[in-house]
Amino acid sequence: MELLRELICKPLAFIERDFRIAASYRLQFIMQGTGVLFTSTLFFMLARMIGDQKLVALESYGGDYFSFLLIGVAVTDYLSLSTSSFAAEIRSGQTVGTLESLLVSPTSIMTILFSSYIYKLLATSFRLLFYFLLGFFVFQVRFHPGSIAALLLAFLLLLLPFVGIGLLSAAFIIVLKQGSPVSFLLNVSSGLLGGAMYPVAVLPDWLQPVSKILPITHGLEALRQVLLNGAGLGDISGELSVLAIFSAVLLAAGVCAIILAVKIAKKEGSLLHY
């Protein structure tokens, strides 16, 4: 019964809480939709400037820069959420004064963090869907999805490493009251080297191997191959294997870091310090 409460009842309570909070600020839904429309239009105009030029770096993605860019920007929105959401929840609990009350309750720290993440994940999923619907119906992007299983697995294995990084960032907040330098460096390097806005192939030769140690590089490659070239599981098995390793290592590191951080903070009596 207690396991059922941890896995279903408590997460649902967090989702209801977060939805009520979000619903009280209705303007933000309009602003977010407008932001997606503005961003999509901006990048569409940028792609039009390039026009029908046959860019060698885009040949393996169907040659269309806007579809390449749309996937990168939409997915990066997801990853930014994962790296910041857990730390933001901890920080909010510290400043409002609710963190210690939650941690002395029967609810585990991992249940608190993941339950608070679910609503944000769902909201960002709708934003991601809006990106793709705009691309398809307004900007005439033509996706050629292959295996649905390949698409879902690639997306999951891309998301999980950033969840682990988000947990590491939250652990830093608990102990040091500051953001994680690991999270900051990875976000910056992912934006510059991960292939979100331009193919990795355009990077200098000496930087391309560095991009290979970033999970976003392999995740975006897998997603674009599935969505733009109709790839299946076998076609992206190499990328999925690398992402699975990233997922296992970073998730384990994140969970261990949170548990250790809470122990340190309780021992020092610093849970409410900020």
C-alpha angles and dihedrals in degrees: 000000000000090000089054090053092050095047102038118005099048096044089050090052090053091048091052091049094050093045092052090050092048093045090056088063100051093163091069091066090056092045093050092049090048090049092054090048092048093047093047092049092047093054092042089058090048090052090048089055088059088047122175096336110143102235112194093213090060099047094096089055098051096272096267112123097193095057089046091051096043092058092047095049095044094048093045087059088059094048093049088056092052095051095047107032100077094045090048091053091051092046092049091050091051096049096042092042099238099110098083092046090053094047094052090051122091089260114103121234091243091054090050094050098043093042091054089048096055098072092047089049092052092047091050089048089060089048090051090049089050090054091054095043090052090048093050102040103028106028097032097236110170115211120194103198117194122191114004088209090056091049095050094043093048091050094047094048090048092051098047098064090053090049087056090050089049090054090051089052091050090051089056089051092052094051106026101023088228135095122272116264087208091059092046094049093046093049092050095044091046091054093048102036107019099083097246096136103015135020117272087234091075092061119101112273092249092055098048094077088052090057089057092067091060118089092215091063093059094039096053091045091054094045094048093048090052097043100038104028103028094243121177134210094280093052094056099032092116093054091045091052092053091047091050090056092048090048095051095045099043096041092050091047091049096049093046091048092053093049092048093045093053091050091051093046093049091048092050094040091232102128092112097042118107 
